């Protein structure tokens, strides 16, 4: 690879130095950010891009003056970078929006013109409600039938046999999460997409919780739509939709009349967050940097990729490898506490089938109480249903406060997890 890469050593100190918020202390106590499934911290390259855009280039698209021309250039580069991140066929397949949920509702609204009363829509009980409610409302609007896929409560994996039995020639859409935001399960998207396509159904993938943790190749997956959120992978609050161009081109948009009539712009209603797209470019440059610095050993995994696309995927592969160490340490530490029940995959040999989001309950304690104790120690975790209300219902946790969710990211350390485990053991269990 020549000078494409520099070293293979995953330098956590160097990575943490790229996140200004990681240096913040409250009452001389470091902040430990383990609420990352709700949103990661923002890297400096993203912050710099946002500031630079707002100072030097703040303008609407389509003008003949310098800031407008530069805005067009920045937005195009952000779209191209996002295309490389997902290994899309073209930047024309990348749609920016307010957030994943808004983009999903927009596509659901457009699909309403294709869905008829006799059709069926498949959703799962393992998904975030952002990938359930839009389809429930689509079914209500069109008269289509909703079919549910259950999961195994023991390890929180989807029942693929149930899935195979559920899809029929009436199935027109399958909505599936790439990774669970509550229990971390990674679903076999490529296999599911193949099964859905065999009956002529479209596949809509929620990759919000997967994108921060591992490489995504939409061409390899062969789904039809995929959504993710840059604020989950070290950038600002933005949403991104990828869709096969021929589908985006055919779908009728809901837009104002003067707006463009072709993808991707026909789905980008109103004035977009230009600074958000600039910040997304900065976040992707951070991932590219990780690939250049620490990704050499992973290059052979991506024989069809070159240049920035290759670096990004190597960066995400390096992140995945490091985070699996965090997952193992966290799960093994929690398993030593007899009062803890972990939900999801816990077998060490199966960690490649989950992201590092780990949720648990503690016998005799309300999850909110645990989260508060952690917050008092400046350890940031989440509690509740995390919008995975079907998951909570199936696990019998909807009336007992849900779960405690701990979500390490690529900038977290083993030492931070040890602090969480120590507080859990000393402050909670022993009292």
N, C-alpha and C positions, 0 to 999 in steps of 0.2 A: 504493500500500500504506500510505499515511499514515506513522505512526510505528512500523510493524511492524519496520522495519530501520533501521540507523544508518549503516553505511558498507559499501563494497564491498571495501576494501583488506584483503587477507589479511595480518594482522599476526602474523608468526611469533613476535615477541618477546612479545606479549600472550598468545598461545596457550601458549608455553613457560612463562610465569609461572604458569600454572594447574596445573603438574605439579611438586610439591616435589622429587621424586627427580631431576629434571634439574639441580638445583643441587649434587648430591653430587659430591665429588672424593675420589679415593684417591691419597695421596701428592702432593697438589696437582695431580692430573691429572683433567680432566673425564671423566665417564663418557659414552660415546657408545653409545646404545641402538639397535642395529640388529638385535636379535633379536626384533623385534616380532611376526613370524608365530607365535612360540611363546607370546606374551603381551605386551601393551602395558603401559606404565606407567599408574598409576592417577591420575586427575585429582583435584584438591582437592575439587571438589563431591561426588565419590563418597566420598572419605575422610571428609568432614564428615558425609555422610548415614549412613555406617556407624557412626561414633562417636556421633552423636546418637541413633541408634536404640538402640545398646547401653546408653547411659547413661540415656536418658529413657523408652524404650518397650519394653524387653526383656520379652516375654511370649509365651505361646501364644495362638492364635486362639480365639475363641468364648467369652471371659469377659465378665462384666458390669462389670468394673472398668476404670479409666482406661487403663492400659498395654495391655490386651488390645484395647480399643476402638480406641485409636490405632494399634496394630499392624495391625488389619484395614484401617484407612484408608490406611496407608502401603503395604501390600501391594497393595491395589486400585489405588492411583495408579501403582505400579510396573508393574502389569499393563496399565493403560491407556496409559502412556507407551510401553511395549514394543509395544503394538498400533499406536500412532501411528508408531513407528519403522519398522515393517514395512508400514504401511498395511493392516492387517488389517481385516476387517469388524467385529470385535467383540473386546473384551478376553477374552471367554470362549474365544477360539481360542488364547490364550497359556498355555503350560504351562512352569513353572519346574522346574529339576532340578539335579542335581549338576554335570553337564557334558554336552556334546553326545553323547559316546559312550554314557553311561548312558541318556540319553533315546532314542537310536537303538536300543539293545538292548531297551528297554522296548517300543517300537513294534513291533520285529521279533517280539518274543514275543507281542504281541497279534495281529499279522497271521498268526501261525502257525495260527490257527483258521480263516483264510480261504484259505490257500495249500494246494494239493493236489499230489499226486504228478505229475500231468500238466502242471502249470504251470511257467513259466519266469521267472527273475529276472535282470534285466540289470544288470550293474555295469561299471565302466570301470577301465582300468589307469592312469588319471590321478588316481585318488582317494586320499585319506588312508585308512588302513586302518580308521579309525572308521566309514567309510561303505562298507566292504567286508566285514569280518569278521562283523558282525551278520547280513548277508544270506547269507554262506557258511554260517553256523551255522543260519540259518532253513532253507536248502535241505537241509542235512544232516538236520535234524529232520523235515522234511515230505516229503523225497524229490523235491522240485522240482529242476529243472535250472538251473544257473548258465550264463548266456551273457555273454561278455566283449566289450567294445568296446575296440579298440586306438586308439592315437594315432600321429600322424606324428612320428617321432623328430627330423625336421629342425627343426620349430618347436613341437613338443609341443602340437599342436591335435588335438582329437578327429576321428576319421574318421566324419563324419556319414553318408556313403554306407554304411559298414559298419553304423552304427546302424540306418539305415532297412531294411537287409536282415535285420538280426538280430531286430527286433521282429516278432512275429506275434500271431495271436489266442490263442496260448498264454501270451504275456507278461502277467504280472499285476502286476509291479512293476519300475520303473526307478529305480535309485539313482544319483544324479549329483551331482558337486560343482559349485558355482557358480564357484569359482575354485580352481586347484590350489595347495596349500600348499607344493609343492616348486618349481614352475617358473612360477607366476603366471598361467597361462592362464585366461581367462574363457570359460566355456562358454555357448552360446546357449540358456539355459534355457527361454525361452518357446517357441522352435521345437521343442525336444526334448519339452516337455510336450505340445504339440499333437500331435506324432507318436505319443507314447505313448498319449494319450487316444483317438486314432483307432482303437486296437485294444483299448480298454477297460482299459488298465493304469494303475495308480497311479504317482505320481512323488514320490520322496523326495529333497529337495535339501539337501546339506551346504553351508551358506553361511558357515561359520566364517571362512574366509579372505577372503570377499568383503565381509562386513558392515562391517569397519573402513574400507573404502576407497571405497564408492559407495552411493548410495541403493538401497533394496530396496522394491519394490511387489509384495506377494504377490498382490494382486488382478489386477494386470497380467500377472504371470508365469503364473498359473493352474496352478501345481503343486498337490499335495495336502498335502504336509508340507514344512516347512523348519526347519532347526535352525541355531542360531548360539550364540556364546559371548561374554558380556559382558566377560570378561577379555581378549578380543582387541580390544575397542573401549573401553578406558580405564576399565573397571570391575573388580569383584572376580571371583573364580572362581565362575562360575555357568554353567548351560546353559539355553537357551531353545528350546522347540519351538513352532512354529506349525503348526496343522493346520486344514483346513476343518471347521467345527463339526459338520456332519452326519456326517463320518467319525469325528471324535473321539467323538461321541455313540454311534455304532454299535459302535465297537471295544470288545472286552471288556478291561477293565483287570486287572492283577494287583495286588491291594491287600488290606489288612486289611478285615474285614467292617464295622466301624463307620464307615469312611471314606465320604466323599460319593460318590454314584453318577453324577454328571454332570460333564461337562467344565467347567473344566480340572482341578478338584481331584481327580477320580478317578485321574488319572495322577501326582499329586504325592504319592508314597508317604512316609509318616512325616512328621516335623516338618521343614519346609523351613528353609533358611538365610535367616531373615528379614533379618538384617543384610546378607546378600548381595543380596537383592532391593532393599533400601533403597539399597545402593551402586550397583546397576544403574540405579535411578532417577536417582541423582546423575550417572552417566556419560551418561545420555540428556539430562539437563539441560545438560551441557557441549556436547553436539552441537547442542542447541537454541540455546544461546548463540552458537555459531559461525554458525548460520544467521541469527540476528538481527543479528549484527555484520557478517558478510561474505557473506551469501547473496543479496542483492537481485537480482543479475543472473541468478540461476538460477531465480527464481520462476516464470517462464513455462513451465518444463519440467513443472510440476506443477499443471495447471489444475484438477484435481479435488480438490486438497487445501487445507485452511485451518488457521489457528491453529498449534498445536504441531506437528501432523503436517507442515504446510508448512515450518515453520522447521527441523525435523529434516532433511527431505529437501534443503532448500537448504543446510544445513550439510554434509551428506554430499557434495553436488555441489561445494561449495567445496573440501572436502578432496580430492575426486577431481581437480579441476583443479590444485591445488597439487602433489599427489603425482605427477601425470604429469610435471611439471617435474623432480622428484627422479628419477623413473624414467629420463627421457631423459639427465640428467646422469650418472647411474650407469652406464647401458649404454654411452654414448659414451666414458666414461672407461675402462671395462673393455675396450672394443674396441681401445683404443690399446695394450694390452698383448698382444703377439703370443702369449704362452704361455697366455693365458686362452681358455677355451671357455665361452661362455654357452649355457645350455639354455633354450629357449622363444622366444617372439616377441622379435625385436630390431629389426625395422624401425620407424623412428621414426613413420611414418605409421600404424602399427598398434598404438600404445601404448594406445589405448582398448580393446583386446582383451586386456589383461593388467592385473593389479594390480602394485604396485611391488616385489613379492617377486622377487628376481633371484638365481638360483643358477648357479654356475660351477665349473669345475675349472681347476687350474693345472698345466700339463704338468710332470711330474717331482716333484710335491709331493703328499703325502698331505693330504686336506682337513682332517684333525684337526690336522696340523702348522700349517697356515695359520691355523686358528681359534685355536690356542694363541698364535701370534705376535701376532695381533690382540688377544687377551685380555691379553697382557703390556703392550700399549699402551693398555689400557682401552677398546678398541673391541670391542663385544659382537656377535659373529656366531655362527651355528650351523653345524654340520657333521654329515654322516651321511646317513641315509635319510629322516629326518623323518617316519617312519611311512608314507611313500609307497613301500612296498617293491615294488609292482608297477611303478611308474614307474622305479625304479632298475633293476629287472631288465630291463625293455624297453630301457633306455638302456645296458645293459651295465656298470653302475656298482655293482652290489650287492656285489661282492667287492673293490672298490678304494676303499672308504671313502665312497661316495656323493658328495655335492657340498658346496660352501661356500654357505651361504644368507645373503643380505643382505636385510633387509626394512625399509626406511624406513617411518615413519608420519608422520602430519600434523604432528608436533612436531619432526621432524628437519630439518636444514638442509643446504644445499649445501656449506657449510664442513665439516660433519661427514663428508659423503661424500668431500670432497677429502682429508680426513685419512686415511680408509680407503684411498683410491687411492694416496696418497703412501706409506703404510706398505707396501702391496702392492708398489709399484714399487721403493722404496728398500731395504726390509728383506728382501724375498723375491726378486724377479726379478733384481736386480743382484748377488745373492750366490748 
